[in-house]
Amino acid sequence: MPRSYYHRAVRVVPPRTPQAGGLAPLTAACVAAAILLAAVPSWAHALGLSLGEYSPNGAHVHAVITLRTDDAALAVAGLDSNADGHVSELEVTRARPALEADFVDALVVEADGAPCHATLDQATLDPPDGLVLTATYDCPREPTSTLRLRFGFLDRLRSDHRHLATVHLPGGDVESLVVPTQPELVVQLKEGASGGFGSLLKAGVLHILTGADHVAFLLALVLGGTLIAERRARLGALVAMLTAFTVGHSASLAIATLAGFAPGPRYVEPAVALSVAYVAGENLFQRGLQQRWVLTLLFGFVHGFALAGGLIPLGLPHDRLPMALLGFNLGVEGGQLLVLAVLLPLLSLVAAKPWYPVAVRIASGFIALAGIGWFLQRVL
């Protein structure tokens, strides 16, 4: 495969969208072991990476997909028909219908909401170990507002596969690192199509409200804060925790969006689940609740990288990223305030009841179990 492929493969591992109190020793050991468990599967093999160049031209979208032959053989049964670990030109020719079905047809391209018809133009080897698929997507009309690409072929590849998609537009390229958990890229072709400030504000609100793990984390924080007996101390602790959480996730969201750096979802999503389980578990022992803001600052930083998943795939140009970040982040804060506006009045009505601390522990136990369940699901 050309030298440029390897050069870019090393360069783009972090996701990018240019243009577009305390722990007991045993608990600490368990958390460290869990994090190592999440990381171990990724050490077993090299990261899968493919490249895609997408060029809209009138009512057509031209696509060039480059990937390793061993990745293609995992996705297409019978590509390596003699099972010798090497894919030949003859095997590529024989597997052409399967390659078209599993890669070209599985890439769904929509122009302003209308699906485009896919045709595999060429499938060739790119020595020493690359495969290049060239395809054309014929659309009902020329897209004027949005171009949506859903990379369905990622479902057939390993869970840690990354696809670097570059959409070539007259005003500049939009580049995004697409992962199996976020297999879509929506490119705004004109200002205000669906990436205006209002729509980004709404996207932020929906992102937090539809994220069960984020809501569970907020609920665990609030439940723990309400266990503080003295009213002024309780209010101060809640404000400090929520402010620290906001500062943390705002910082990492900005880093992920503007600097193009974020750990992959393989690490972030299990870490978010662990944060839910830990905070809820800490409620069971009522430890360090007034100093919890230090912990929520760290956990907020982790959650911010997960929240960035709602903004990074939008494919916005560079000059619109700061305003997009502001709108999306304000939407996230608005979503959190909506959650708190519902929770706090309800909890304040029953916080003085003698059975309330027991109820908090029971609810926290269920949240901790949910966090552990999410963690196991995301690791396995």
N, C-alpha and C positions, 0 to 999 in steps of 0.2 A: 504494500500500500504506500502511496506517496509519503514523502517525509512530512509534508504539511499536515497530513492527517494525525500523525503521532504528535507533532508539535502542538496542535490544537487540543488533542485529547488530554495532554498534560495540563494545558493552560486553563481549561474550562471546567475543571472538577467542581469549584464552588459555583452555586447557582448564580446566573447573571441575567440581567435584563437591561443592557444598554439600550439607549433610545427607548425604546419602549419602557423556751429556748433550747437548747442544744440536743445533740444526739448522744445516746448512750453508746459505749464502744461496740456492743453487739449489734445495735440498730445500724450504726454507721457501717459496720462490716457487711451487713445484709444488703444495704442500699448499694454499696460499692460492688458487691457480687452481682446484684441485679443489673447494674449498668454494664458490667463486663459481659454478662450473659447476652445483653442486647447487642454488644459490639462483636462478640466472638464469631457469629455467622458470617460477618463481612470479611473476616480475615481468611476465609477458606478459599476464596478465588478472587481473581482480578475483577475490577469494576467493569461492567458492560457499558459500552458507549457507542452510539451511532450518530451520524451527522445527517441533517436534512437541509437542502436549499430549496426554497419555495418562491417562485417568481410569478406574481399575477401579471397577465398581459391581456387586456381586454376582458373577454368572457372566458379566458383560459387561465389555468394555474399550472405552471410547469414545475415538476418536483424531481429532485435528484436525492436519493437516499443511499448513503454509504454505511455499511456495517461489516463486521467481521463474519467470515464464512461459518465459524463455529457457532456464533450467535444465531445466524440464519438457519443452521442445521437444527438447532434446538427448537426453533419455531415451526419449521417446515418438515413434516415427517417424510422421510425418503429422499431428502436433498442429498445427503451422503449415502447413496443407495448401496454401495459396497462396504460401508462402515469401516473405511480405512483411515478415517480422520482427515481426509483431504477431499475437497470438493473440486471436481473438474468442470471444464466448459461443457462437456457432454451431459454431466449431471445437472448443470444449471439449465441447459436447454430442455431436458426432459422434465424438469420440475417447474418450468415456466408457468403453467396454469396454477400450480399450488402457490408459487411466489406471488402471482397476481392476486389470488384470493386472500392469502394470509397477510400480505403487506400492503399492496396497492389498494385493494378494495376495503381493507380494514382501516385505512386512513380516510376518515370522513372529512370532506371539504365542503363548506357551505358558504355561499356568497349572499350576503344579506338575508340569511335564513333559508335560502333555497339550496338543496343538495346538488353537487356537481358530479357528473358521470366520470368514472375513472377508467383509464386505459394504460396498460403497461406497454411502454414503447420499446424498452430494451432492458435486458438483464445480462450483465457481463462481469467477469472476474476482474479484480484490481489487485495484481500480484503485490506482495506474496500471499496475503491472506484476507483480502477484501472482496466485497461484493457490492456492485453499484446497480441500483434500480432506477431507471428513468421512466417517468410517467407523466401523463397529461390529464388534467381534470377539466372537463368541459362543463361550464356553468350555464344556466338558463339565460343569464344576463351578466353584464359587467358589474362587479360589486362596487358600491359607492359609499357604503357606511362601515360595514364590518366584514371581515373574513374570519371564519371560524374553522380551526383544524382540530380534529379529535384523533389522537394517535392510538387507534384501537390495536395496532400490532404490538404495543407494549404489553398487552395482556398475555401474549404468547412468549414473551421473553422473561428473563430472570427478574425477580422483584427489585433488584438493585440496579437495573438497567437505566441509563440516562440517554436521552435523545436531545442533542443540541439542534434546535430548529432555528433557522435564519430565514426571515421573510424579507425579500428584497422589494422595497418600495421606492418610488421616485424621490421622496423626501428623505430617504435614508433607510438603513436596515433596522429591523426589529429582531432581536435575538433572545431566546429563552431556553433554559434547560428544563426539559419536560420529563416528568417522572411518572411511574405507573399509578401512583396515588393521586396525581393531578395531571391527567392525560390530555388536557385541552389548552389551546392557545387561541385567544380572541384578539385579533388585530384591528384597532380602530383606524379606518382609512380616512376619516375626516374629523375635524374638531367637533366635539359634542355629540358624536354618534351615539355612544352609550357610555362614554368615559368622562362626562362632565362632572363638575364638583358635586352636584346633587346626587347623581347616580353612584359616585364613589362613597359619598356619605351613607347612602342607603346600603351599599355593599358592605361597609364596615359594620353597620347595625345588624344586618342579617348574618354576617359571618360570626359574630359573637353569640347571637341568639340561637343559631343552629349548631353551635359547637357545644355538645353535651359535656365534654371534658372541661372546657373553660367555665361553663355555668356551674358545674359541680365544684370546681376549685373556688369560685367566688362564694358559693354556698358554704363550703367548709370554712373559709376565712371568716365569714360573717357569724356563723354558728360559734366559732371559737371566741370571737370578740365579745359576743353577748354573754359569755360565761364570766367575764370580769365583773366583780361585784359592784365596785364603786362607779357611779354613773359617769362622772367626768373622765375618769381613767378609761372607762369602756369606750366613750366617744373618741377620746384622743387616740386610743390604740387602733380603732377601726379606721379613722382618718389616715393615720400613719401607714397602716397596712395597705390600704387601697391606693394611697398616693405612691407608695414605693412600688407597688405592682404596676401602676400606670407608667411611672418613670422607666421601670425595667423593660416593659414590653414596647414602649415607644422608642427606646434607644435601639433595641435589637431589630425592630421593624424598620427603622431608618437605615441601619447598617445593611440589612438584607436587601432593601429596595434601592438605596442610592449607591452603596459600595458594591453591591452584587455578591456579598459573601453571606453564606448561611450554611450551617451543618445540614446534611440531607435529612429528609423525613424519617429515614431508617433510625436515626439517633434522636431527633427532636420529638417525634411522636411518642416513643416509649418514655422519654424523660418527662414529657407533660403528664402522662399517666402516673408516673412515679410521684410527681409533685402533688397530684390529687390525693393519692393514697397516703403520702407522708403527712400532709396538712390535716387530713381527716383523722389519721391515726394519732397525731399529736393532740387533737381535741380530747381523745379518750383519757389522756393523762394530765391535761390542762397545764402543760409545761410552757414557760416562756411566752405566754400569750401577749404580754405587753411589749416584748422586744421582737415580736414576730415580723415587724416591718423589714428587718435585715434579711430574713429568709424570703419574704415575698418579693424583695427587690431582685434577688437571684432568680427566683422562680418566674417572676415577670419577664426577665430577660430571656428565659427559655421559651415561655409562651409566645413572646413576640416573634420568634423565628417561625413558630407554627402559624401565627396569624398572617405572616408575610405571604403564606401560600394563597391567600385570597386576593393579593394585589399583584404579585410577580407575574402570574400568567396572563395579565391583561395586555401585555405587549405595547405599553405606552411609550412614546418618544421621550428622549432624555429631558427635553425642556419642560415636559409636563409632569415629570416625576415628583418634584417638590410639592406642587399643588395637589397632585393625586395622593401623595403620602399624607398631607394635611387633612384632606377630605376623608380618606379611609380611616385614619387614626381617630379623627373626631367622631366618625361613625362607630368605631369600636368603643370609644368612651361613652357615647350615647347609649349603646347597647348595654354596657355595664351598668350605667345609671338606671336604665329601665329595669334591669334585674334587681338592683338594690332598692328601687322605689317600690317594688312589689314585696321584697323580702323583709326589709326593715320594719315597716309598719305592722306586718303580721307577727314578726318575732317580738316586737316591743309589747304587744298585747298580752303575750303569755310568758315573757321573760321572768316575771316576778312569781310565777307559780312554783310551788315546792317541787313539782315533778319535772320542771323544765330541764335542769341539768342532766337528769336521766334520759329525757327525750333527745337532748343534744347528743349524748353519747351513742344512743341507738342509731340516730340519723347519721352520725359521723362514721359509725361502723359500717353502715350500708354504703356510704360514699367511698370509704377505704376499700371495701370489697370490689366496688365498681372500678376504682383506679387500678387495683391489682389485675382485675379481669381485662381491662383495656391494655395494660402493660403486656400481659401474656399473649393477648391477641395480636398485638403489634410486633412482638418479637417473633412469634411462631408463624 
